[in-house]
Amino acid sequence: MALNISPEHLPIICAELLATEVTLTSVIADWAVHAVPLPPAIDDTSFANVATVAKHSVECGRETVPGLEKLSHGAETLIPVSASYEGMDTAGGTTVGCQTSNFAR
């Protein structure tokens, strides 16, 4: 299986991934403000609603923040991969310094 790499595209992909991470972080920050439940009224349903919304907000944040960190880390990993690939390609090498072990699975 052939793998064609255009090393000049790797920094562009990195920039696009970092821009996506910034956009998603902004969306999550905006969401977090609105995810705080309003104070409950005196009825049981309102109290239960506040507790449920607060629980789900915490769970969503717990899952989202690590995902954003992995996106950022993956994008930043492309920079040394690109440099390594270009260096080895220029030297006529057949191997590339691998960064895949740094990607979260």
C-alpha positions in Angstrom: 0.0 0.0 0.0 1.5 3.3 -1.1 1.3 6.3 1.2 1.6 9.6 -0.6 2.5 12.5 1.6 2.7 16.1 0.6 4.9 17.6 3.4 3.8 21.1 2.5 0.2 20.1 3.5 1.1 19.0 7.0 1.6 22.5 8.5 -1.6 23.6 6.8 -3.5 20.6 8.3 -1.9 21.5 11.7 -3.2 25.1 11.4 -6.6 23.9 10.4 -6.8 21.5 13.4 -5.6 24.2 15.8 -8.3 26.6 14.4 -10.9 23.9 14.9 -9.7 23.5 18.5 -10.0 27.2 19.1 -13.5 27.3 17.6 -14.7 24.3 19.6 -13.2 25.7 22.8 -15.1 28.9 22.2 -18.4 27.0 21.6 -17.8 25.0 24.8 -17.1 28.2 26.8 -20.3 29.8 25.5 -22.2 26.6 26.2 -20.9 26.3 29.8 -22.3 29.7 30.7 -25.8 28.6 29.5 -25.5 25.1 31.0 -25.7 26.4 34.5 -29.3 25.6 35.6 -31.5 28.4 36.9 -32.3 28.3 40.6 -35.2 26.0 41.3 -38.7 26.9 42.4 -40.1 25.4 45.5 -41.6 22.3 43.8 -39.9 18.9 43.7 -39.8 18.9 39.9 -37.7 22.1 39.7 -35.2 20.7 42.2 -34.9 17.4 40.3 -34.5 19.4 37.0 -31.6 21.5 38.4 -29.8 18.4 39.7 -30.2 16.6 36.4 -29.0 19.5 34.3 -26.0 20.1 36.6 -25.0 16.5 36.5 -25.2 16.3 32.7 -23.3 19.6 32.3 -20.4 18.2 34.4 -20.4 14.9 32.5 -20.3 16.8 29.1 -17.4 18.9 30.3 -15.5 15.9 31.6 -15.7 14.3 28.2 -15.2 17.4 26.0 -12.1 19.0 27.6 -9.8 16.0 27.2 -11.0 15.7 23.6 -10.0 19.2 22.9 -6.6 18.6 24.4 -6.1 15.5 22.2 -7.0 17.6 19.1 -4.5 20.2 20.0 -1.8 17.7 20.8 -2.4 15.8 17.5 -2.2 19.1 15.6 1.1 20.1 17.3 2.6 16.6 16.6 2.3 17.2 12.8 5.0 19.9 13.0 7.9 17.6 13.9 6.5 14.9 11.6 6.6 17.4 8.7 10.1 18.5 9.5 11.3 14.9 9.9 9.6 13.9 6.6 11.1 16.8 4.7 14.6 16.2 6.2 14.6 12.5 5.3 13.1 13.0 1.9 15.7 15.6 1.0 18.4 13.2 2.2 17.0 10.4 0.1 16.0 8.4 3.1 13.3 5.8 3.1 12.2 6.2 6.8 10.6 9.0 8.6 10.8 9.8 12.3 7.5 8.6 13.6 5.4 10.5 16.1 2.4 8.1 16.1 3.2 6.9 19.6 2.2 10.4 20.8 -1.3 10.2 19.4 -3.9 9.3 21.9 -5.9 6.2 21.0 
